[in-house]
Amino acid sequence: MKKNYFAIVFVLFLLVYSHKSQAQEAQLGVSGGITFPFIDFAESVSSGFGGSVIFKYFVNKNIALGGNLGYYVFPGREINFGLGFGGLQVSPDVKIVPINATAEIFFGRSDLRPRIGVDFGAYIVSSSDGTNSQNKAYFGFAPVIGSGVIVSKNVEIFANTKFHVILTNDNNDIPTTSYLSVNAGLMFNIGN
């Protein structure tokens, strides 16, 4: 086990410091998107929306590390009786705040920049039905696939898809809350 840990640390060290002579840059950005709940989560909430603030630091031209802070809202499900009076809400609205570290690998050397990555960290899940509210923090992760287009020296337009998996293990089993987010946004260069 110690040998595997040492090998992983060594490879990460090489990735970070192998291109130290290259100009390094950072990006700050915003994104917005729509969300689609999956499995059991889809039974209690509807599709939602939200956004994120993102920071990335490029350790070389093809690898970025950083973080993001998001806020997503999922309206609770309603039963509509068809009487013209609206519906009866049967599950509470859910708000999710991901506070994640991020790692991305970029492909290509042109203005079109496809990428894959992963977000991981804390997901604060809160629900409220108007009278009762509940907040809990859980660990989660989200594989990411997307692409960006550099439109000027300091601006990139991007789009991505993330599949969020939140490990909501209140009991000894490992139930999950999962949703897909489809996002678009802008990144601004703030370094070199």
C-alpha positions in Angstrom: 0.0 0.0 0.0 2.8 2.4 0.8 4.4 1.7 -2.5 1.2 2.6 -4.4 0.8 5.8 -2.4 4.5 6.7 -3.1 4.0 6.0 -6.8 0.9 8.2 -7.0 2.6 11.1 -5.1 5.6 10.8 -7.4 3.5 10.9 -10.6 1.6 13.9 -9.3 4.9 15.6 -8.4 6.2 15.0 -12.0 3.0 16.3 -13.6 3.1 19.5 -11.5 6.8 20.3 -11.8 7.8 18.9 -15.2 6.6 22.0 -17.1 7.7 24.6 -14.6 9.4 26.7 -17.3 6.2 27.2 -19.2 4.1 30.3 -18.5 1.5 29.3 -16.0 -1.9 31.0 -15.9 -5.1 31.0 -13.8 -8.7 31.4 -14.8 -11.8 32.7 -13.0 -15.2 32.0 -14.4 -18.9 31.5 -14.0 -21.4 29.0 -15.4 -25.0 28.3 -15.4 -27.0 25.2 -16.2 -29.9 22.9 -16.0 -30.0 19.7 -13.9 -31.8 16.4 -14.2 -32.2 14.2 -11.2 -31.7 10.4 -11.4 -33.0 7.2 -9.8 -34.7 7.8 -6.4 -33.8 11.5 -6.3 -36.0 11.9 -9.5 -39.0 10.5 -7.7 -39.0 13.4 -5.2 -37.8 16.4 -7.2 -38.1 17.9 -10.6 -35.4 19.1 -13.0 -33.7 22.2 -11.6 -31.2 24.9 -12.4 -28.2 26.6 -10.9 -24.7 27.9 -11.4 -21.1 27.9 -10.2 -18.1 30.2 -9.7 -14.9 28.4 -10.9 -11.2 28.9 -10.3 -8.5 27.0 -12.2 -4.7 27.1 -12.1 -2.9 25.5 -15.0 0.1 23.5 -13.8 1.0 23.1 -17.5 -0.8 23.7 -20.8 -2.9 20.5 -20.5 -3.6 20.1 -16.8 -5.6 22.4 -14.5 -6.4 22.2 -10.8 -8.8 24.3 -8.9 -12.1 24.6 -7.2 -15.7 25.6 -7.7 -18.6 26.7 -5.6 -22.1 26.0 -6.9 -25.7 26.4 -6.0 -28.4 24.2 -7.6 -32.2 24.3 -6.9 -34.5 21.3 -7.4 -38.3 22.0 -7.0 -40.2 19.4 -5.1 -42.7 17.3 -6.9 -46.4 18.3 -7.1 -49.6 16.4 -7.7 -52.0 18.4 -9.9 -55.6 17.4 -9.4 -56.7 19.1 -12.7 -59.2 21.4 -11.0 -57.6 24.6 -12.0 -56.3 25.3 -8.4 -52.7 24.3 -8.9 -51.0 21.4 -7.3 -50.3 19.9 -3.9 -46.6 19.8 -3.2 -45.7 16.3 -2.0 -42.0 16.6 -1.5 -39.8 19.5 -0.3 -37.6 21.7 -2.5 -34.0 20.6 -2.4 -31.0 23.0 -2.7 -27.5 21.6 -3.2 -24.3 23.6 -2.7 -21.2 21.8 -4.1 -17.9 23.0 -2.7 -15.5 21.0 -4.8 -11.9 20.7 -5.8 -11.5 20.1 -9.6 -8.9 18.5 -11.8 -9.1 18.7 -15.6 -7.0 17.3 -18.5 -7.2 19.3 -21.8 -6.7 17.9 -25.3 -5.6 19.6 -28.5 -3.5 22.7 -29.0 -5.9 24.9 -31.0 -8.6 27.3 -29.9 -11.0 24.4 -29.5 -10.1 22.7 -26.1 -11.9 19.4 -25.3 -11.5 18.2 -21.7 -12.2 15.6 -19.2 -12.0 15.9 -15.4 -13.5 15.2 -12.0 -14.9 17.4 -9.3 -14.9 16.1 -5.7 -15.6 17.4 -2.3 -18.4 18.5 0.0 -22.1 18.7 -1.1 -24.3 20.6 1.3 -27.9 19.3 0.8 -30.8 21.3 2.3 -34.5 20.7 2.0 -37.4 22.7 3.1 -41.2 22.1 2.9 -42.2 25.5 4.3 -42.3 24.4 7.9 -39.4 22.1 8.4 -35.9 22.4 7.0 -32.8 20.2 7.1 -29.2 20.8 6.1 -26.5 18.1 5.8 -23.0 17.8 4.3 -22.0 14.8 2.3 -19.0 13.7 0.2 -19.5 13.5 -3.5 -17.8 13.5 -6.9 -18.7 14.4 -10.5 -17.0 13.1 -13.6 -16.8 16.0 -16.2 -16.7 16.0 -20.0 -16.7 19.2 -22.0 -15.1 21.6 -24.4 -14.2 25.2 -24.7 -13.5 27.8 -27.4 -10.9 30.5 -26.9 -12.6 33.6 -28.3 -9.9 36.2 -27.3 -6.6 36.3 -25.5 -8.3 36.4 -22.1 -11.8 34.8 -22.7 -13.0 31.3 -23.2 -16.6 30.1 -23.7 -17.1 26.6 -22.5 -19.8 23.9 -22.1 -19.7 20.7 -20.0 -21.7 17.9 -18.6 -21.2 16.6 -15.1 -22.7 13.5 -13.5 -22.9 14.3 -9.7 -22.9 11.4 -7.3 -23.5 12.3 -3.6 -22.9 9.6 -1.0 -25.8 10.2 1.3 -24.9 7.4 3.7 -27.0 8.1 6.8 -27.3 4.4 7.6 -24.7 1.7 7.1 -25.7 1.2 3.5 -24.4 3.5 0.8 -27.4 5.2 -0.9 -26.6 7.9 -3.4 -28.2 11.0 -4.7 -27.3 11.6 -8.3 -28.0 14.2 -10.9 -26.8 15.3 -14.3 -25.9 19.0 -14.9 -25.5 20.5 -18.4 -23.6 23.8 -18.0 -22.2 26.7 -20.1 -20.2 29.6 -19.1 -17.2 32.0 -19.4 -13.7 31.7 -18.2 -11.4 34.8 -17.9 -7.6 34.5 -17.7 -6.3 36.3 -14.6 -2.6 35.3 -14.9 0.2 35.8 -17.5 
